[in-house]
Amino acid sequence: MAADVLFAAYERLHPDDPKVIFLRLRLAQLREDPVRLIDAISDQLALTPARPDLRLARARACFTSGRLDDGIKSIREMRLPPDHPQRWQVALWHSKLLVRAYRFAEAREVIATLSTDPITAVIADLQSTEILLLEGDTEAARHRLDRILEREGLPPRLEFEAAFHLARACDRLGDFDAAFDAAARGNAIHPHDFDADAWDRSADEIIRRWDRETLASGPRSTITDETPVFVVGLPRSGTSLLEQIIASHPRGGGVGERQDPFNLAENLEFLASQRADGHPTTEDLDHQADFYRRMPGRLGVQRDRIVNKALGLERILGRMAGMLPGARVIRIDRDPRDTILSIHQHPLNLKKYPWSSRLEDLVRV
């Protein structure tokens, strides 16, 4: 968490140091910030344009941040020889971007170039299945996924993707037992290392630390911008729908699941640890708040209220209250049975949500 704060200070003191661009790029990667990553890669490409690995990384960051046309343009600017080792990865991400942009005919043309060996043939099959599901040809998608999952020696990452695609297809077809079983197969592929007791203790510590008195008496930023809105809820609880409802208003907008609050909260934790009283200064809070306030503009979102629905925000709301005292928080609840079933049948990032693959852990959380 210290790296971001120290780098910002170093960049202010040494803006012309050639290492600055590399460090900015590396930090954006570690912070999983696709917008900052796109900017950092663009700066690096201006210095070293003959870097297909960077162009591919930029296209992937565009995919993550929803800048689909930009990502497709980045991919198409790459000119790789037929025997280049990254050629199939370029084709894969090209097809992913086109599928996400609903440009299915173009995507199918790119997918056809993937089938060069048994593994990439499966990857191509999965991409084609994604298109079938989006087009509503669910029976054809299920048939293809059944064939994929019957293969011997299927790599775990492909079995994982195919199993959850199958769960989605079976659920749409009303075959709920088959959907549950397919999801169970997908959830069983990766190891489970979630410590539920430690999770309980961490939740208790958050409640103890950020009590009413602390929130009322702690330092606060002077930036009282009322634009930020944080939607808090478990995965699959309706956070995306709520963001869409707000964004449909002419004065409302959304930035999806931006991770900036977590990064800025980490920065403030580090800054607080450097103070004798254990609190960040008002200047510290203002600096981090200003970074967040400028973030929507970098994404092209200019509205009176802007929603961030990143999962896990409830764990840092105490810190956000001091950094963005004018922000609104909306908590959304869904029937726990529906939430648990929906998480069970949709793959989540186990690195971020290690509790998401076992039913008993889902119930606990």
C-alpha positions, 0 to 999 in steps of 0.5 A, spaced: 500 500 500 505 504 501 508 504 493 502 508 490 503 514 496 511 514 495 511 513 487 506 519 487 511 523 491 517 521 487 513 523 481 512 530 483 519 531 485 522 527 478 517 528 473 522 527 467 525 521 470 525 515 465 523 510 470 517 514 472 513 511 466 515 504 467 513 505 475 506 508 473 505 502 468 507 497 474 503 500 479 497 500 475 498 493 473 498 491 481 492 495 482 488 492 477 486 499 474 485 498 467 484 506 466 491 508 469 494 502 465 491 504 458 494 511 460 501 508 462 501 503 456 500 509 451 506 513 454 510 507 454 508 505 447 510 512 445 517 511 447 518 503 444 512 502 439 515 495 437 512 492 443 506 487 441 506 485 448 504 492 450 499 493 445 496 486 447 496 488 454 492 495 452 487 491 448 486 487 455 485 493 459 480 496 454 476 490 455 476 490 462 474 498 462 469 497 457 473 501 452 471 496 446 472 500 440 479 502 443 481 495 444 479 493 437 483 498 434 489 496 438 488 489 436 488 491 429 494 495 429 498 489 431 501 486 425 504 479 427 507 474 422 504 468 422 508 464 426 509 469 432 507 466 439 502 471 441 498 470 435 493 466 438 492 470 444 491 476 440 486 473 436 482 470 442 482 477 445 480 480 438 474 475 439 472 477 446 472 484 444 468 483 438 463 479 442 462 484 448 461 489 442 455 484 440 459 484 433 458 477 432 459 476 425 466 479 425 467 475 432 466 468 428 471 470 423 476 471 428 474 465 432 475 461 425 483 463 426 483 460 433 483 452 431 490 451 430 491 445 435 486 441 440 486 446 446 485 453 442 480 449 438 476 448 445 477 455 446 474 457 439 468 452 441 467 456 448 467 463 444 462 460 439 458 458 445 458 465 448 455 468 442 450 462 441 448 464 448 447 471 447 443 470 440 438 466 444 440 459 441 440 456 448 439 448 445 445 449 441 449 452 446 448 446 451 449 441 446 456 444 444 458 445 452 456 437 453 461 435 448 466 440 450 465 437 457 466 430 455 473 431 452 479 427 456 484 431 459 480 438 459 485 443 462 481 446 469 481 453 466 477 451 460 473 446 464 471 451 469 469 456 464 465 450 460 461 448 466 459 455 468 456 456 461 453 450 461 449 452 468 447 458 465 444 454 459 441 449 463 438 454 467 435 458 461 432 452 459 429 450 465 433 444 467 435 447 474 437 440 477 442 440 471 444 447 472 446 446 479 450 440 478 454 444 472 455 449 477 457 444 482 462 441 477 465 448 476 466 450 483 469 444 485 475 445 480 479 450 484 482 449 491 478 452 497 482 456 502 477 460 505 477 461 513 470 463 515 472 464 522 478 469 520 472 472 516 468 473 522 473 476 526 475 481 521 468 483 520 467 484 528 474 488 527 471 493 522 464 494 526 468 495 533 473 500 529 468 504 525 463 505 531 459 512 531 463 516 535 469 514 531 465 516 525 463 523 528 470 525 531 475 523 526 478 527 521 474 529 514 476 531 507 474 539 506 472 536 499 464 535 500 462 533 493 455 530 493 457 526 486 459 520 488 454 514 490 456 507 493 452 501 492 453 496 497 451 489 497 453 482 496 454 479 489 448 477 485 444 482 489 441 487 484 447 492 484 448 492 477 440 493 476 440 499 481 446 502 477 442 502 471 436 505 474 440 511 476 444 511 470 438 511 466 436 518 469 439 524 465 443 526 471 445 520 473 451 515 471 455 509 473 462 507 473 461 500 474 466 496 479 471 501 479 477 499 484 479 506 486 476 506 493 480 500 495 486 503 493 485 510 496 483 507 502 490 503 502 493 509 501 490 512 507 491 506 511 499 507 510 499 515 511 495 514 518 500 509 520 506 514 519 502 519 524 503 519 531 495 519 532 494 514 527 490 518 523 491 521 516 491 529 516 486 533 512 491 534 507 492 527 506 484 526 505 483 532 500 489 529 496 485 522 495 478 525 495 481 529 489 483 523 485 477 520 486 473 526 484 477 526 478 476 519 476 469 519 472 472 525 468 477 520 465 472 515 464 468 520 460 462 520 465 460 527 467 453 527 471 450 530 478 450 523 481 455 517 479 455 510 482 460 505 483 458 498 485 464 495 486 463 489 491 466 489 498 465 496 499 462 495 505 469 493 508 472 500 507 466 505 508 469 507 515 475 510 511 470 513 505 466 517 510 472 521 512 475 521 505 468 523 501 463 526 506 458 528 501 458 521 498 451 517 498 451 510 500 445 505 498 445 498 501 441 493 497 438 486 500 436 480 496 433 474 499 439 470 501 437 464 498 436 467 491 443 471 492 446 464 494 444 460 488 445 466 484 453 466 486 453 458 486 451 458 478 456 464 476 463 464 477 467 469 481 474 471 482 476 466 487 482 471 489 478 476 491 472 472 493 475 465 496 468 464 499 464 464 493 465 457 491 462 453 497 455 453 499 457 453 506 462 459 506 456 462 502 451 461 507 457 464 513 458 470 509 
